[in-house]
Amino acid sequence: MEEAAPFDDSAFRRLASFSPDSLIAHRDGLIIWANQATARLLGFESEGLIEGRRVLSFLAPESLERARQRLARLIDTGQPEPRDEFYLISAQGERVLTEVSTSAAGGGLMVTSVRDLRERQRAEARARAVFEVSSEAMGVCREGKHIEVNAAFARLFGYDSPDELVGLPVVDLVEPSEHSRFTWLMERRERGEATPSNDTVRARRKDGSKLLIEVQASSYREADAHTSVVVMRDVTAQREFEDRLAASEHRLRQLCHQMPVGVWEVDLSETRRTVDALRARGVTDCATHFRDHHEDTLRCLGAIAILSANQAACEQAGVRDEAELLGSMYRFIPPESVADVTQIFAEFAAGVKVVTTETWARTLSGERRWVSMRATAISGNEGDWARVLVTTTDLTERKKAREEKEHLQEQLRHKEKLEAIGRLAGGVAHDFNNLLAAILSSVEVSLDDPTAGPPVRESLTLIREASLRAKDLVQQILTFGRKDKPKLVPLDLAEVVTGALTLARAALSSNIQLEAKIDDVGTVLADRTQVHQVLLNLCSNARDAVQPGGHITITLERLAARARLRVKDDGAGMDEAIRARLFEPYLTTKPNGHGLGLAVVHGIVAGLGGTIHVESAPGQGTCFDVFLPLVETQVTPCAGVSNVSAQERLLLVDDQPLVRAGLCRLLQSMGYRVTEASDGQDALERLRATPHDFDLVISDQMMPRLSGLELARALRADGSRMPIILCSGFSEALDEENAMKSGVSGVLAKPIDRTSMATAVRRALG
């Protein structure tokens, strides 16, 4: 071993001993000193074993010539050589990859720095293995060309081998439409400028088919150029799936917004926490608890948060768009629906998956809407209720239609009842009026008997008033059943009301006071019997409402062109609910009431062109105001009819013996000579046999074999001009206008009082 000149720079030695890299001092090719890191690198126990050896003796054969050239240049120029990689051979014969640099230290002394690259070599090997076997497409590019790609990269772009891509311009794999943008990005990356680390690029395979790739790129400088490492992933299917999913979501959202059903997504998580807290306290019946604990109810309602809603929900809530709707749902829950909504909480807590109910909802402006509601927790949120789907269907119009249908059905039932009453009235009226006709005519005759003493006359007067009252009652039934048409004539209203007061007072008990103030208001166009019915029915209601000692006040006064008839009592009064339905048929608050009286009053007043107004309150009595229009026509007083006659001959035709007998006595008491016929056929035969024996025919309408109208037509067909008066116990059975066209001189309704009979007979006889 050759002797080397000693190296006595103690300061350098101390510094070099701490270096992690190998440091070797050599002169003329001989090592004169090395640090401990060099001994470890070359496999020697100590650095002293290295000193004196030739520095080139540790180089691998393939690295020896290059190292001699570098050393020669250093000696010639004195300039340090750049770092280069060399393989060294350790004492154990291991090839060690190193990075070497040498500098001149003066006086022929050289210092060489050696860095162990074995760890880097192992890391690169591992990276290479990953690069080769990775399923991700990986490539290395420099100056716009591929310098290395893995197998996955080749497969991604449809190449058989990675070698086919080496040297291929990167832009050749990119769709032409992307060239300018992609080239700009590469140029920036090669200049070391910042570029996005992730990008999506439309590319094409070797066969020209298209794909969408996601690119992750990173650059580093190597020698005089930037090298880019890229990882690519085919996202064509993913993007197509995302596009389809987005399109599907868009279609579903559009469909959702077009649905006529309100769709709400709400957050009930706070409500769930309240329910869990109640359960922890031992509450098992949440529905009852919410009903009894208003504060917990309000806490749950206030915690309902609207997350999203469709257009129908916005319309139902009366808002412009979803943004205005989002927030607390409590704004749209009216007080009357609180129980229905909290019932949903209770059923959810009991494990019910889908809860349905119908209830009222409120719009933002306060309008109420009747909705059908269906609530269910969205899959995955059954435990926390963080996302609950609620659908609402506006049933307001349907509810109105249903209520209207029920109302119409109720009206139909009422109409059927009225028709039944009408049929009953029509069946009863004829026979009943015939009986009244017999009674009234007999009473009229008896009242004219000068031998009747005062007690008898008083009894007869009562019988007459009762008969007229019974006539009015039949008239009321016929009018309500719409089986009789009222006769509207000019009436002095004050006179008619005064006359009705007599009957009204008779119907009151002595412990009820009736006060009346009747002004002369003028003339109304009405039916006398109907006016009586109005007053008597109102007085009857007032009588039933007041307590013993109560007061009923009746006033009649003129207000501009109308008359106001007021019936006021200080009785029990009525609430708003009863007052709203006061005039409905069959509505009654009396134990034995039939519910027809006020319905009759309302119908009569409306038929006369008037109105009726009611004021009442519980404990404050009731006041009925009936307003009737006044007319300018003056009432012509009826001229008195004398009972003296010229002994005219009358043929009285009626199939009822009692009626015929009573009317016969009445006519005879007036001085007429009366012949009786049992029916229309009997009368026709008598008139044909002796046509000059009679001056007037008075005939009932409804008779067997031949009716009164048929009798009149038969006489006119025979050429007879004899006057005929028809009488009927049921006016619908006889149309007065048609009767006049058939040659009838007059029509009378049974029962017939003396005045009406006398007037009709004198008018017919001319």
Secondary structure, 3 states (H helix, E strand, C coil): CCCCCCCCCHHHHHHHCCCCCEEEEEECCEEEEECHHHHHHHCCCCHHHCCCCEHHHHECHHHHHHHHHHHHHHHHHCCCCCCEEEEEECCCCCEEEEEEEEEEEECCEEEEEEEECHHHHHHHHHHHHHHHHCCCEEEEEECCEEEEECHHHHHHCCCCCHHHHCCCEHHHHECHHHHHHHHHHHHHHHCCCCCCCEEEEEEECCCCCEEEEEEEEEEEEECCEEEEEEEEEECHHHHHHHHHHHHHHHHHHHHHHHCCCEEEEEECHHHHHHHHHHHHCCCCCHHHHHHHCHHHHHHHHHCCEEEEECHHHHHHHCCCCHHHHCEECHHHCCHHHHHHHHHHHHHHHCCCCEEEEEEEEECCCCCEEEEEEEEEECCCCCCCCCCEEEEEEECHHHHHHHHHHHHHHHHHHHHHHHHHHHHHHHHHHHHHHHHHHHHHHHHHHHHCCCCCCHHHHHHHHHHHHHHHHHHHHHHHHHHHCCCCCCCCEEEEHHHHHHHHHHHHHHCCCCCCEEEEEECCCCEEEECHHHHHHHHHHHHHHHHHHCCCCCEEEEEEEEECCEEEEEEEECCCCCCHHHHHCCCCCCCCCCCCCCCCHHHHHHHHHHHCCCEEEEEECCCCCEEEEEEEECECCCCCCCCCCCCCCCCCEEEEECCCHHHHHHHHHHHHHCCCEEEEECCHHHHHHHHHHCHHHCCEEEEECCCCCCCHHHHHHHHHHCCCCCCEEEEECCHHHCCHHHHHHCCCCEEEECCCCHHHHHHHHHHHHC
